[in-house]
């Protein structure tokens, strides 16, 4: 019985991640076919698409009455993003992970402010309806600011947009195919999310461990895998800004959008262990990330230190330390 539910858990987690990848890829193609700029597509469709596993699974958890899952998943994912992904990226970039000033001047403040707002709202161990609305309003400001920041006079970016539109104009005849894949990916995403929640609840009972421990460790790591792979690939291509921006954007989306929408449906409870261990570590992870990025570079030794802190978090949450 345990082996069967472990298989269901793994398959549903993989289905969640893969279907989100397909949704993001073909939604991006649809956006370009419909004439959206590559910048807007990246700032909206792609950014939201990478957060779909957390969003859909959180909505199913709320509908099942397991509201603790939302905070567990958000906090676990954001700690993994800030320490694990940036740590790995810093090590892979042997001469250090470099970033441009726009990330420091724009993305980093939103990253910090979103963590601060979420952390403050979580102090009473509940994210209420009003707080959920406030998170979504802040998310709206974040999106509008990104769209308003679209570069207008950069010839290279303009040429990239023209080439992208030209490439996808040729594929307008495939628009029905794109729509079909998007619909199927949403269906698979929904089924995977349902069985993921079911398997977590069942395994927590069979193994006599809390569902929050499973979510904040295994599920959070699993839903962070796309960001890990994307960031490492970006670093190897020399695109360090994408690797860092991916983490900052994902964490901002998680605490604003992924917490905001479910909180409107039902107030989100925060598990005692998550509140006692996870929330303080989220604050620590946020300040560590800000500290190491302040000089526009993450050195390999700093990346190794971040990985160490992530291992300390895992050891603490499962009770080893």
Phi and psi restraints in degrees (value plus and minus 20) as a CYANA .aco file:
   2 UNK   PHI     -83.0   -43.0
   2 UNK   PSI     -63.9   -23.9
   3 UNK   PHI     -80.6   -40.6
   3 UNK   PSI     -60.7   -20.7
   4 UNK   PHI     -82.1   -42.1
   4 UNK   PSI     -65.1   -25.1
   5 UNK   PHI     -91.6   -51.6
   5 UNK   PSI     -49.2    -9.2
   6 UNK   PHI     -85.1   -45.1
   6 UNK   PSI     -61.8   -21.8
   7 UNK   PHI     -83.2   -43.2
   7 UNK   PSI     -65.0   -25.0
   8 UNK   PHI     -79.8   -39.8
   8 UNK   PSI     -62.1   -22.1
   9 UNK   PHI     -80.1   -40.1
   9 UNK   PSI     -68.4   -28.4
  10 UNK   PHI     -85.3   -45.3
  10 UNK   PSI     -65.8   -25.8
  11 UNK   PHI     -84.1   -44.1
  11 UNK   PSI     -63.0   -23.0
  12 UNK   PHI     -87.4   -47.4
  12 UNK   PSI     -56.3   -16.3
  13 UNK   PHI     -86.6   -46.6
  13 UNK   PSI     -64.0   -24.0
  14 UNK   PHI     -84.3   -44.3
  14 UNK   PSI     -60.6   -20.6
  15 UNK   PHI     -83.2   -43.2
  15 UNK   PSI     -59.0   -19.0
  16 UNK   PHI     -81.8   -41.8
  16 UNK   PSI     -67.1   -27.1
  17 UNK   PHI     -88.8   -48.8
  17 UNK   PSI     -66.3   -26.3
  18 UNK   PHI     -88.2   -48.2
  18 UNK   PSI     -61.6   -21.6
  19 UNK   PHI     -86.3   -46.3
  19 UNK   PSI     -53.5   -13.5
  20 UNK   PHI     -86.0   -46.0
  20 UNK   PSI     -56.8   -16.8
  21 UNK   PHI     -81.2   -41.2
  21 UNK   PSI     -66.6   -26.6
  22 UNK   PHI     -84.3   -44.3
  22 UNK   PSI     -62.5   -22.5
  23 UNK   PHI     -79.0   -39.0
  23 UNK   PSI     -66.8   -26.8
  24 UNK   PHI     -83.7   -43.7
  24 UNK   PSI     -66.7   -26.7
  25 UNK   PHI     -80.8   -40.8
  25 UNK   PSI     -67.5   -27.5
  26 UNK   PHI    -102.8   -62.8
  26 UNK   PSI     -43.2    -3.2
  27 UNK   PHI     -88.8   -48.8
  27 UNK   PSI     -57.3   -17.3
  28 UNK   PHI     -82.4   -42.4
  28 UNK   PSI     -63.9   -23.9
  29 UNK   PHI     -83.2   -43.2
  29 UNK   PSI     -60.7   -20.7
  30 UNK   PHI     -82.0   -42.0
  30 UNK   PSI     -63.2   -23.2
  31 UNK   PHI     -80.1   -40.1
  31 UNK   PSI     -61.7   -21.7
  32 UNK   PHI     -89.9   -49.9
  32 UNK   PSI     -59.0   -19.0
  33 UNK   PHI     -81.9   -41.9
  33 UNK   PSI     -56.1   -16.1
  34 UNK   PHI    -101.7   -61.7
  34 UNK   PSI     -17.6    22.4
  35 UNK   PHI      74.5   114.5
  35 UNK   PSI     -10.6    29.4
  36 UNK   PHI     -93.5   -53.5
  36 UNK   PSI     127.0   167.0
  37 UNK   PHI     -92.1   -52.1
  37 UNK   PSI     135.2   175.2
  38 UNK   PHI     -83.1   -43.1
  38 UNK   PSI     -51.3   -11.3
  39 UNK   PHI     -86.1   -46.1
  39 UNK   PSI     -67.7   -27.7
  40 UNK   PHI     -84.5   -44.5
  40 UNK   PSI     -60.7   -20.7
  41 UNK   PHI     -79.1   -39.1
  41 UNK   PSI     -64.7   -24.7
  42 UNK   PHI     -87.5   -47.5
  42 UNK   PSI     -59.0   -19.0
  43 UNK   PHI     -95.0   -55.0
  43 UNK   PSI     -40.9    -0.9
  44 UNK   PHI    -138.6   -98.6
  44 UNK   PSI     -91.3   -51.3
  45 UNK   PHI     -80.9   -40.9
  45 UNK   PSI     -72.4   -32.4
  46 UNK   PHI     -86.1   -46.1
  46 UNK   PSI     -62.3   -22.3
  47 UNK   PHI     -82.7   -42.7
  47 UNK   PSI     -64.5   -24.5
  48 UNK   PHI     -88.3   -48.3
  48 UNK   PSI     -58.8   -18.8
  49 UNK   PHI     -79.6   -39.6
  49 UNK   PSI     -57.8   -17.8
  50 UNK   PHI     -90.8   -50.8
  50 UNK   PSI     -37.1     2.9
  51 UNK   PHI    -118.0   -78.0
  51 UNK   PSI     -19.6    20.4
  52 UNK   PHI     -78.7   -38.7
  52 UNK   PSI     -62.1   -22.1
  53 UNK   PHI     -75.8   -35.8
  53 UNK   PSI     -64.3   -24.3
  54 UNK   PHI     -86.1   -46.1
  54 UNK   PSI     -61.0   -21.0
  55 UNK   PHI     -86.2   -46.2
  55 UNK   PSI     -72.2   -32.2
  56 UNK   PHI     -85.1   -45.1
  56 UNK   PSI     -64.6   -24.6
  57 UNK   PHI     -84.0   -44.0
  57 UNK   PSI     -55.1   -15.1
  58 UNK   PHI     -86.8   -46.8
  58 UNK   PSI     -60.4   -20.4
  59 UNK   PHI     -84.1   -44.1
  59 UNK   PSI     -60.5   -20.5
  60 UNK   PHI     -87.4   -47.4
  60 UNK   PSI     -56.9   -16.9
  61 UNK   PHI     -84.1   -44.1
  61 UNK   PSI     -62.8   -22.8
  62 UNK   PHI     -83.9   -43.9
  62 UNK   PSI     -62.1   -22.1
  63 UNK   PHI     -85.6   -45.6
  63 UNK   PSI     -46.3    -6.3
  64 UNK   PHI    -108.0   -68.0
  64 UNK   PSI     -22.0    18.0
  65 UNK   PHI      66.7   106.7
  65 UNK   PSI     -17.0    23.0
  66 UNK   PHI    -116.1   -76.1
  66 UNK   PSI      48.7    88.7
  67 UNK   PHI     -90.5   -50.5
  67 UNK   PSI     -40.9    -0.9
  68 UNK   PHI     -81.6   -41.6
  68 UNK   PSI     -46.7    -6.7
  69 UNK   PHI     -76.2   -36.2
  69 UNK   PSI     -58.6   -18.6
  70 UNK   PHI     -81.2   -41.2
  70 UNK   PSI     -73.7   -33.7
  71 UNK   PHI     -85.9   -45.9
  71 UNK   PSI     -59.2   -19.2
  72 UNK   PHI     -77.3   -37.3
  72 UNK   PSI     -67.0   -27.0
  73 UNK   PHI     -88.2   -48.2
  73 UNK   PSI     -64.3   -24.3
  74 UNK   PHI     -82.6   -42.6
  74 UNK   PSI     -70.8   -30.8
  75 UNK   PHI     -85.0   -45.0
  75 UNK   PSI     -63.9   -23.9
  76 UNK   PHI     -83.6   -43.6
  76 UNK   PSI     -62.8   -22.8
  77 UNK   PHI     -85.6   -45.6
  77 UNK   PSI     -62.2   -22.2
  78 UNK   PHI     -89.6   -49.6
  78 UNK   PSI     -54.8   -14.8
  79 UNK   PHI     -87.0   -47.0
  79 UNK   PSI     -62.9   -22.9
  80 UNK   PHI     -82.4   -42.4
  80 UNK   PSI     -61.7   -21.7
  81 UNK   PHI     -82.8   -42.8
  81 UNK   PSI     -69.0   -29.0
  82 UNK   PHI     -90.8   -50.8
  82 UNK   PSI     -56.6   -16.6
  83 UNK   PHI    -122.1   -82.1
  83 UNK   PSI     -69.3   -29.3
  84 UNK   PHI     -92.1   -52.1
  84 UNK   PSI     -72.9   -32.9
  85 UNK   PHI     -88.9   -48.9
  85 UNK   PSI     -68.3   -28.3
  86 UNK   PHI     -84.5   -44.5
  86 UNK   PSI     -54.1   -14.1
  87 UNK   PHI     -84.6   -44.6
  87 UNK   PSI     -67.3   -27.3
  88 UNK   PHI     -83.6   -43.6
  88 UNK   PSI     -64.3   -24.3
  89 UNK   PHI     -81.7   -41.7
  89 UNK   PSI     -59.5   -19.5
  90 UNK   PHI     -84.6   -44.6
  90 UNK   PSI     -54.0   -14.0
  91 UNK   PHI     -96.5   -56.5
  91 UNK   PSI     -61.6   -21.6
  92 UNK   PHI     -82.2   -42.2
  92 UNK   PSI     -59.3   -19.3
  93 UNK   PHI     -99.2   -59.2
  93 UNK   PSI      72.4   112.4
  94 UNK   PHI     -80.0   -40.0
  94 UNK   PSI     -50.3   -10.3
  95 UNK   PHI    -117.6   -77.6
  95 UNK   PSI      -6.7    33.3
  96 UNK   PHI      82.7   122.7
  96 UNK   PSI     125.5   165.5
  97 UNK   PHI    -106.9   -66.9
  97 UNK   PSI      90.6   130.6
  98 UNK   PHI    -115.2   -75.2
  98 UNK   PSI     130.9   170.9
  99 UNK   PHI    -162.3  -122.3
  99 UNK   PSI     132.4   172.4
 100 UNK   PHI    -104.2   -64.2
 100 UNK   PSI     146.2   186.2
 101 UNK   PHI     -88.1   -48.1
 101 UNK   PSI     -45.0    -5.0
 102 UNK   PHI     -84.4   -44.4
 102 UNK   PSI     -54.8   -14.8
 103 UNK   PHI     -84.3   -44.3
 103 UNK   PSI     -61.8   -21.8
 104 UNK   PHI     -90.5   -50.5
 104 UNK   PSI     -58.9   -18.9
 105 UNK   PHI     -99.4   -59.4
 105 UNK   PSI     -50.0   -10.0
 106 UNK   PHI    -134.4   -94.4
 106 UNK   PSI     -79.9   -39.9
 107 UNK   PHI     -86.2   -46.2
 107 UNK   PSI     -60.6   -20.6
 108 UNK   PHI     -83.8   -43.8
 108 UNK   PSI     -63.6   -23.6
 109 UNK   PHI     -80.6   -40.6
 109 UNK   PSI     -61.6   -21.6
 110 UNK   PHI     -84.9   -44.9
 110 UNK   PSI     -59.3   -19.3
 111 UNK   PHI     -77.2   -37.2
 111 UNK   PSI     -68.2   -28.2
 112 UNK   PHI     -88.7   -48.7
 112 UNK   PSI     -66.4   -26.4
 113 UNK   PHI     -83.3   -43.3
 113 UNK   PSI     -59.6   -19.6
 114 UNK   PHI     -85.5   -45.5
 114 UNK   PSI     -60.0   -20.0
 115 UNK   PHI     -83.7   -43.7
 115 UNK   PSI     -61.9   -21.9
 116 UNK   PHI     -83.6   -43.6
 116 UNK   PSI     -63.9   -23.9
 117 UNK   PHI     -84.8   -44.8
 117 UNK   PSI     -67.3   -27.3
 118 UNK   PHI     -82.2   -42.2
 118 UNK   PSI     -64.8   -24.8
 119 UNK   PHI     -80.9   -40.9
 119 UNK   PSI     -60.2   -20.2
 120 UNK   PHI     -85.9   -45.9
 120 UNK   PSI     -64.7   -24.7
 121 UNK   PHI     -83.3   -43.3
 121 UNK   PSI     -48.5    -8.5
 122 UNK   PHI    -103.2   -63.2
 122 UNK   PSI     -25.6    14.4
 123 UNK   PHI     -83.0   -43.0
 123 UNK   PSI     -46.0    -6.0
 124 UNK   PHI    -116.4   -76.4
 124 UNK   PSI      -4.4    35.6
 125 UNK   PHI      43.5    83.5
 125 UNK   PSI      -0.9    39.1
 126 UNK   PHI    -167.1  -127.1
 126 UNK   PSI     118.2   158.2
 127 UNK   PHI    -124.2   -84.2
 127 UNK   PSI      90.5   130.5
 128 UNK   PHI    -106.0   -66.0
 128 UNK   PSI     156.4   196.4
 129 UNK   PHI     -78.4   -38.4
 129 UNK   PSI     -69.2   -29.2
 130 UNK   PHI     -81.5   -41.5
 130 UNK   PSI     -61.2   -21.2
 131 UNK   PHI     -87.1   -47.1
 131 UNK   PSI     -56.2   -16.2
 132 UNK   PHI     -82.8   -42.8
 132 UNK   PSI     -62.4   -22.4
 133 UNK   PHI     -82.3   -42.3
 133 UNK   PSI     -61.9   -21.9
 134 UNK   PHI     -82.5   -42.5
 134 UNK   PSI     -60.6   -20.6
 135 UNK   PHI     -83.1   -43.1
 135 UNK   PSI     -61.4   -21.4
 136 UNK   PHI     -88.7   -48.7
 136 UNK   PSI     -56.0   -16.0
 137 UNK   PHI     -83.3   -43.3
 137 UNK   PSI     -62.2   -22.2
 138 UNK   PHI     -85.9   -45.9
 138 UNK   PSI     -55.7   -15.7
 139 UNK   PHI     -83.1   -43.1
 139 UNK   PSI     -60.7   -20.7
 140 UNK   PHI     -80.9   -40.9
 140 UNK   PSI     -61.7   -21.7
 141 UNK   PHI     -81.7   -41.7
 141 UNK   PSI     -61.9   -21.9
 142 UNK   PHI     -80.8   -40.8
 142 UNK   PSI     -65.6   -25.6
 143 UNK   PHI     -86.3   -46.3
 143 UNK   PSI     -66.2   -26.2
 144 UNK   PHI     -80.4   -40.4
 144 UNK   PSI     -62.1   -22.1
 145 UNK   PHI     -82.6   -42.6
 145 UNK   PSI     -61.2   -21.2
 146 UNK   PHI     -83.4   -43.4
 146 UNK   PSI     -62.5   -22.5
 147 UNK   PHI     -87.4   -47.4
 147 UNK   PSI     -61.1   -21.1
 148 UNK   PHI     -85.7   -45.7
 148 UNK   PSI     -44.0    -4.0
 149 UNK   PHI    -104.5   -64.5
 149 UNK   PSI     -14.3    25.7
 150 UNK   PHI     -77.4   -37.4
 150 UNK   PSI     106.8   146.8
 151 UNK   PHI     -84.5   -44.5
 151 UNK   PSI     117.3   157.3
 152 UNK   PHI    -133.8   -93.8
 152 UNK   PSI     -46.8    -6.8
 153 UNK   PHI    -128.9   -88.9
 153 UNK   PSI     -13.3    26.7
 154 UNK   PHI    -103.2   -63.2
 154 UNK   PSI      90.7   130.7
 155 UNK   PHI     -83.0   -43.0
 155 UNK   PSI     -55.4   -15.4
 156 UNK   PHI     -84.9   -44.9
 156 UNK   PSI     -64.8   -24.8
 157 UNK   PHI     -83.8   -43.8
 157 UNK   PSI     -58.1   -18.1
 158 UNK   PHI     -85.1   -45.1
 158 UNK   PSI     -61.7   -21.7
 159 UNK   PHI     -84.4   -44.4
 159 UNK   PSI     -58.2   -18.2
 160 UNK   PHI     -82.6   -42.6
 160 UNK   PSI     -59.6   -19.6
 161 UNK   PHI     -84.0   -44.0
 161 UNK   PSI     -64.0   -24.0
 162 UNK   PHI     -82.1   -42.1
 162 UNK   PSI     -63.8   -23.8
 163 UNK   PHI     -86.3   -46.3
 163 UNK   PSI     -58.6   -18.6
 164 UNK   PHI     -85.9   -45.9
 164 UNK   PSI     -62.2   -22.2
 165 UNK   PHI     -85.8   -45.8
 165 UNK   PSI     -60.4   -20.4
 166 UNK   PHI     -82.6   -42.6
 166 UNK   PSI     -62.7   -22.7
 167 UNK   PHI     -81.5   -41.5
 167 UNK   PSI     -63.2   -23.2
 168 UNK   PHI    -105.9   -65.9
 168 UNK   PSI     -37.1     2.9
 169 UNK   PHI     -84.1   -44.1
 169 UNK   PSI     -55.0   -15.0
 170 UNK   PHI     -85.6   -45.6
 170 UNK   PSI     -41.0    -1.0
 171 UNK   PHI    -121.6   -81.6
 171 UNK   PSI      -3.1    36.9
 172 UNK   PHI     -81.4   -41.4
 172 UNK   PSI     -49.0    -9.0
 173 UNK   PHI     -87.9   -47.9
 173 UNK   PSI     -35.3     4.7
 174 UNK   PHI    -114.3   -74.3
 174 UNK   PSI      -9.7    30.3
 175 UNK   PHI     -81.7   -41.7
 175 UNK   PSI     -57.0   -17.0
 176 UNK   PHI     -85.4   -45.4
 176 UNK   PSI     -56.0   -16.0
 177 UNK   PHI     -83.3   -43.3
 177 UNK   PSI     -63.8   -23.8
 178 UNK   PHI     -80.3   -40.3
 178 UNK   PSI     -66.1   -26.1
 179 UNK   PHI     -81.4   -41.4
 179 UNK   PSI     -62.3   -22.3
 180 UNK   PHI     -80.9   -40.9
 180 UNK   PSI     -65.0   -25.0
 181 UNK   PHI     -85.9   -45.9
 181 UNK   PSI     -58.5   -18.5
 182 UNK   PHI     -83.3   -43.3
 182 UNK   PSI     -64.0   -24.0
 183 UNK   PHI     -84.1   -44.1
 183 UNK   PSI     -64.9   -24.9
 184 UNK   PHI     -84.0   -44.0
 184 UNK   PSI     -61.3   -21.3
 185 UNK   PHI     -84.2   -44.2
 185 UNK   PSI     -56.9   -16.9
 186 UNK   PHI     -85.5   -45.5
 186 UNK   PSI     -59.9   -19.9
 187 UNK   PHI     -83.7   -43.7
 187 UNK   PSI     -66.8   -26.8
 188 UNK   PHI     -84.6   -44.6
 188 UNK   PSI     -58.8   -18.8
 189 UNK   PHI     -79.2   -39.2
 189 UNK   PSI     -64.5   -24.5
 190 UNK   PHI     -86.6   -46.6
 190 UNK   PSI     -66.8   -26.8
 191 UNK   PHI     -82.8   -42.8
 191 UNK   PSI     -63.2   -23.2
 192 UNK   PHI     -82.5   -42.5
 192 UNK   PSI     -62.1   -22.1
 193 UNK   PHI     -83.5   -43.5
 193 UNK   PSI     -61.6   -21.6
 194 UNK   PHI     -81.0   -41.0
 194 UNK   PSI     -68.5   -28.5
 195 UNK   PHI     -91.9   -51.9
 195 UNK   PSI     -46.7    -6.7
 196 UNK   PHI     -84.5   -44.5
 196 UNK   PSI     -66.8   -26.8
 197 UNK   PHI     -83.1   -43.1
 197 UNK   PSI     -65.4   -25.4
 198 UNK   PHI     -78.6   -38.6
 198 UNK   PSI     -64.4   -24.4
 199 UNK   PHI     -88.0   -48.0
 199 UNK   PSI     -56.6   -16.6
 200 UNK   PHI     -84.2   -44.2
 200 UNK   PSI     -66.5   -26.5
 201 UNK   PHI     -83.8   -43.8
 201 UNK   PSI     -61.3   -21.3
 202 UNK   PHI     -89.7   -49.7
 202 UNK   PSI     -65.4   -25.4
 203 UNK   PHI     -84.9   -44.9
 203 UNK   PSI     -55.5   -15.5
 204 UNK   PHI     -83.7   -43.7
 204 UNK   PSI     -54.6   -14.6
 205 UNK   PHI     -94.1   -54.1
 205 UNK   PSI     -65.3   -25.3
 206 UNK   PHI     -86.6   -46.6
 206 UNK   PSI     -58.1   -18.1
 207 UNK   PHI    -113.0   -73.0
 207 UNK   PSI     -24.7    15.3
 208 UNK   PHI      39.6    79.6
 208 UNK   PSI      21.3    61.3
 209 UNK   PHI    -146.8  -106.8
 209 UNK   PSI     135.4   175.4
 210 UNK   PHI     -91.8   -51.8
 210 UNK   PSI     126.9   166.9
 211 UNK   PHI     -83.3   -43.3
 211 UNK   PSI     -50.2   -10.2
 212 UNK   PHI     -84.3   -44.3
 212 UNK   PSI     -58.8   -18.8
 213 UNK   PHI     -84.3   -44.3
 213 UNK   PSI     -62.9   -22.9
 214 UNK   PHI     -82.6   -42.6
 214 UNK   PSI     -63.7   -23.7
 215 UNK   PHI     -88.2   -48.2
 215 UNK   PSI     -67.8   -27.8
 216 UNK   PHI     -92.3   -52.3
 216 UNK   PSI     -35.5     4.5
 217 UNK   PHI    -128.1   -88.1
 217 UNK   PSI     -92.7   -52.7
 218 UNK   PHI     -88.8   -48.8
 218 UNK   PSI     -70.1   -30.1
 219 UNK   PHI     -85.5   -45.5
 219 UNK   PSI     -64.3   -24.3
 220 UNK   PHI     -81.3   -41.3
 220 UNK   PSI     -61.6   -21.6
 221 UNK   PHI     -84.7   -44.7
 221 UNK   PSI     -62.7   -22.7
 222 UNK   PHI     -83.0   -43.0
 222 UNK   PSI     -63.6   -23.6
 223 UNK   PHI     -94.5   -54.5
 223 UNK   PSI     -33.0     7.0
 224 UNK   PHI    -110.0   -70.0
 224 UNK   PSI     -30.2     9.8
 225 UNK   PHI     -76.2   -36.2
 225 UNK   PSI     -63.4   -23.4
 226 UNK   PHI     -78.2   -38.2
 226 UNK   PSI     -60.5   -20.5
 227 UNK   PHI     -86.5   -46.5
 227 UNK   PSI     -57.2   -17.2
 228 UNK   PHI     -81.2   -41.2
 228 UNK   PSI     -69.9   -29.9
 229 UNK   PHI     -85.0   -45.0
 229 UNK   PSI     -62.2   -22.2
 230 UNK   PHI     -83.1   -43.1
 230 UNK   PSI     -63.6   -23.6
 231 UNK   PHI     -88.0   -48.0
 231 UNK   PSI     -63.1   -23.1
 232 UNK   PHI     -83.6   -43.6
 232 UNK   PSI     -63.4   -23.4
 233 UNK   PHI     -81.9   -41.9
 233 UNK   PSI     -60.2   -20.2
 234 UNK   PHI     -84.8   -44.8
 234 UNK   PSI     -60.9   -20.9
 235 UNK   PHI     -84.1   -44.1
 235 UNK   PSI     -62.7   -22.7
 236 UNK   PHI     -85.6   -45.6
 236 UNK   PSI     -47.8    -7.8
 237 UNK   PHI    -103.1   -63.1
 237 UNK   PSI     -24.5    15.5
 238 UNK   PHI      67.1   107.1
 238 UNK   PSI     -14.5    25.5
 239 UNK   PHI    -113.3   -73.3
 239 UNK   PSI      55.5    95.5
 240 UNK   PHI     -87.6   -47.6
 240 UNK   PSI     -55.0   -15.0
 241 UNK   PHI     -80.4   -40.4
 241 UNK   PSI     -58.0   -18.0
 242 UNK   PHI     -84.8   -44.8
 242 UNK   PSI     -60.6   -20.6
 243 UNK   PHI     -82.0   -42.0
 243 UNK   PSI     -64.0   -24.0
 244 UNK   PHI     -94.6   -54.6
 244 UNK   PSI     -64.9   -24.9
 245 UNK   PHI     -80.4   -40.4
 245 UNK   PSI     -54.2   -14.2
 246 UNK   PHI     -80.5   -40.5
 246 UNK   PSI     -62.9   -22.9
 247 UNK   PHI     -90.9   -50.9
 247 UNK   PSI     -67.5   -27.5
 248 UNK   PHI     -82.2   -42.2
 248 UNK   PSI     -64.7   -24.7
 249 UNK   PHI     -85.4   -45.4
 249 UNK   PSI     -62.8   -22.8
 250 UNK   PHI     -83.0   -43.0
 250 UNK   PSI     -64.0   -24.0
 251 UNK   PHI     -85.4   -45.4
 251 UNK   PSI     -59.6   -19.6
 252 UNK   PHI     -84.3   -44.3
 252 UNK   PSI     -64.4   -24.4
 253 UNK   PHI     -80.5   -40.5
 253 UNK   PSI     -62.6   -22.6
 254 UNK   PHI     -79.7   -39.7
 254 UNK   PSI     -71.4   -31.4
 255 UNK   PHI     -96.7   -56.7
 255 UNK   PSI     -41.1    -1.1
 256 UNK   PHI    -116.2   -76.2
 256 UNK   PSI     -74.1   -34.1
 257 UNK   PHI    -100.7   -60.7
 257 UNK   PSI     -70.0   -30.0
 258 UNK   PHI     -88.6   -48.6
 258 UNK   PSI     -49.6    -9.6
 259 UNK   PHI    -105.7   -65.7
 259 UNK   PSI     -55.6   -15.6
 260 UNK   PHI     -86.0   -46.0
 260 UNK   PSI     -69.3   -29.3
 261 UNK   PHI     -83.9   -43.9
 261 UNK   PSI     -71.9   -31.9
 262 UNK   PHI     -81.3   -41.3
 262 UNK   PSI     -53.5   -13.5
 263 UNK   PHI     -85.2   -45.2
 263 UNK   PSI     -47.5    -7.5
 264 UNK   PHI     -90.4   -50.4
 264 UNK   PSI     -53.9   -13.9
 265 UNK   PHI     -94.2   -54.2
 265 UNK   PSI     -64.6   -24.6
 266 UNK   PHI    -176.9  -136.9
 266 UNK   PSI     118.8   158.8
 267 UNK   PHI     -75.5   -35.5
 267 UNK   PSI     118.5   158.5
 268 UNK   PHI    -116.5   -76.5
 268 UNK   PSI     100.4   140.4
 269 UNK   PHI    -104.0   -64.0
 269 UNK   PSI     131.7   171.7
 270 UNK   PHI    -135.8   -95.8
 270 UNK   PSI     103.0   143.0
 271 UNK   PHI     -79.3   -39.3
 271 UNK   PSI     123.3   163.3
 272 UNK   PHI     -75.5   -35.5
 272 UNK   PSI     -61.6   -21.6
 273 UNK   PHI     -87.7   -47.7
 273 UNK   PSI     -60.5   -20.5
 274 UNK   PHI     -83.1   -43.1
 274 UNK   PSI     -60.2   -20.2
 275 UNK   PHI     -88.0   -48.0
 275 UNK   PSI     -60.2   -20.2
 276 UNK   PHI     -97.6   -57.6
 276 UNK   PSI     -55.6   -15.6
 277 UNK   PHI    -132.1   -92.1
 277 UNK   PSI     -70.1   -30.1
 278 UNK   PHI     -85.6   -45.6
 278 UNK   PSI     -66.9   -26.9
 279 UNK   PHI     -84.0   -44.0
 279 UNK   PSI     -67.1   -27.1
 280 UNK   PHI     -80.0   -40.0
 280 UNK   PSI     -56.8   -16.8
 281 UNK   PHI     -89.8   -49.8
 281 UNK   PSI     -50.7   -10.7
 282 UNK   PHI     -83.5   -43.5
 282 UNK   PSI     -61.7   -21.7
 283 UNK   PHI     -83.2   -43.2
 283 UNK   PSI     -65.8   -25.8
 284 UNK   PHI     -81.1   -41.1
 284 UNK   PSI     -66.7   -26.7
 285 UNK   PHI     -80.8   -40.8
 285 UNK   PSI     -59.5   -19.5
 286 UNK   PHI     -83.1   -43.1
 286 UNK   PSI     -66.6   -26.6
 287 UNK   PHI     -89.6   -49.6
 287 UNK   PSI     -54.4   -14.4
 288 UNK   PHI     -83.3   -43.3
 288 UNK   PSI     -66.4   -26.4
 289 UNK   PHI     -80.8   -40.8
 289 UNK   PSI     -64.9   -24.9
 290 UNK   PHI     -83.9   -43.9
 290 UNK   PSI     -62.5   -22.5
 291 UNK   PHI     -81.8   -41.8
 291 UNK   PSI     -67.2   -27.2
 292 UNK   PHI     -93.9   -53.9
 292 UNK   PSI     -42.0    -2.0
 293 UNK   PHI    -110.8   -70.8
 293 UNK   PSI     -26.1    13.9
 294 UNK   PHI     -85.2   -45.2
 294 UNK   PSI     -45.9    -5.9
 295 UNK   PHI    -119.8   -79.8
 295 UNK   PSI       1.7    41.7
 296 UNK   PHI      45.7    85.7
 296 UNK   PSI       3.2    43.2
 297 UNK   PHI    -177.6  -137.6
 297 UNK   PSI     120.2   160.2
 298 UNK   PHI    -133.2   -93.2
 298 UNK   PSI      93.3   133.3
 299 UNK   PHI    -101.8   -61.8
 299 UNK   PSI     137.6   177.6
 300 UNK   PHI     -75.0   -35.0
 300 UNK   PSI     -59.4   -19.4
 301 UNK   PHI     -88.6   -48.6
 301 UNK   PSI     -52.1   -12.1
 302 UNK   PHI     -88.7   -48.7
 302 UNK   PSI     -58.5   -18.5
 303 UNK   PHI     -81.0   -41.0
 303 UNK   PSI     -62.1   -22.1
 304 UNK   PHI     -84.1   -44.1
 304 UNK   PSI     -59.7   -19.7
 305 UNK   PHI     -83.9   -43.9
 305 UNK   PSI     -58.3   -18.3
 306 UNK   PHI     -84.5   -44.5
 306 UNK   PSI     -60.6   -20.6
 307 UNK   PHI     -83.0   -43.0
 307 UNK   PSI     -58.6   -18.6
 308 UNK   PHI     -80.8   -40.8
 308 UNK   PSI     -65.3   -25.3
 309 UNK   PHI     -83.0   -43.0
 309 UNK   PSI     -55.6   -15.6
 310 UNK   PHI     -85.9   -45.9
 310 UNK   PSI     -60.4   -20.4
 311 UNK   PHI     -84.7   -44.7
 311 UNK   PSI     -57.0   -17.0
 312 UNK   PHI     -82.0   -42.0
 312 UNK   PSI     -62.7   -22.7
 313 UNK   PHI     -79.6   -39.6
 313 UNK   PSI     -67.6   -27.6
 314 UNK   PHI     -81.1   -41.1
 314 UNK   PSI     -63.7   -23.7
 315 UNK   PHI     -83.1   -43.1
 315 UNK   PSI     -57.6   -17.6
 316 UNK   PHI     -91.4   -51.4
 316 UNK   PSI     -61.0   -21.0
 317 UNK   PHI     -91.6   -51.6
 317 UNK   PSI     -50.0   -10.0
 318 UNK   PHI    -113.2   -73.2
 318 UNK   PSI     -19.7    20.3
 319 UNK   PHI      69.9   109.9
 319 UNK   PSI      -7.3    32.7
 320 UNK   PHI     -93.0   -53.0
 320 UNK   PSI     -55.9   -15.9
